[in-house]
Amino acid sequence: MPEVIRRPFTGALTTAGGLCALLVGLAAIDERVRDQVARTFTSRGPSAEFATIGSRLNDLALVVARTARDQSIDHAPLMIFALAAVVLVLLVTLTRT
């Protein structure tokens, strides 16, 4: 692969991996997130999944946001560190393009 294509692809893959790791970490900590992830990825049939995937993802996003808020209240110093890490990753990602 040429270097021009490899960098954005690697950055996107790294970002997606980080988001997946965050989701897995939240699911390991909080039962509400775990239940929503299970509901999102288990369906009775493909037509029902396609019909309700938007509402399921919306529910998942709301539960993740509530859990992140609850965890941030309980672990404020760690959340400040995580926020700083996210800002630095975004700055590095945006300046490399």
N, C-alpha and C positions, 0 to 999 in steps of 0.2 A: 504494500500500500504506500502511496506517496505520503510524504510528511504533511502536506497540506490537508489531506483527508483524515489522516490518523489522529491529529490533535482534537478536532471537534468531536469525532466519534469517541475517542477515549474520555473526553470531558463529559459527554452526555452519558456514557456508560458509567462513569464514576458517580455522577450526580444521581442517576437512577438507582445505583447500588446503595448510595447513602440514604436515599428516601426509603428504600426497602428495608434497610437496616433499622432506620428510625421506626418504621411501622412495626417491624418484628419486635423491637425493644418495647414499644408501647403495649403491644399485645401480650408480651411476657409479663409486664407489670400490672396491667389493668384488665380485669375480666370483661368490662364493657367493650373495650376495643377488640378483644379476642372474639367475643360473640358477634360483633359487627363484621369482622373479617370472615368469620365462618359463614355468616349469612350471605355475604357478598359472593363468596366463591363456591357455595353449594346451592344448587338450584334443582328444581324438579324437572325442568326441561329447557331446551334452548330458547323456545319462544317466550316463555315466562322470564327468562334471564334477560333477553334483549328488551323486553317490554319494561322491565323495572330496574334496569341497570343504573339508570340516572338517579332514581330515588334511592337506591341502595348505596351508591357512591356518595350521594349527598348525606345520607344518614351516617355513613362511615366517617366522612369529613367532620360532621358535627360532633360525633363521639370522640374523634381524635382531638379536636379543638378543646372540648370540655376536659378531656383527660390531661392534655398538655397544660391547660389552665390550672387544674387541680394539682398537678405535679409541680408546676412552677411556684405555686403558693407554698407547697411543702418543702421544696428544695430550691429556694431562691438563688443562692450562690452558684449552684450547678447550672441553672437556667441562664444566668448572666454569662457564664462561660460558654454555654452552647450557642447563645445568641451571637456572641463575639465570633465564635467559630464559623457560624453560618455567614455572617457578614464578610469575614475574611475569604471564605470559599467563593462567595459571589464576586468579590472584588478580583480575585485571582482568575476566576472563570471569564469575567467580562473583559479584563485587560488583555487576555491572551488572544482574543479574536481579531 
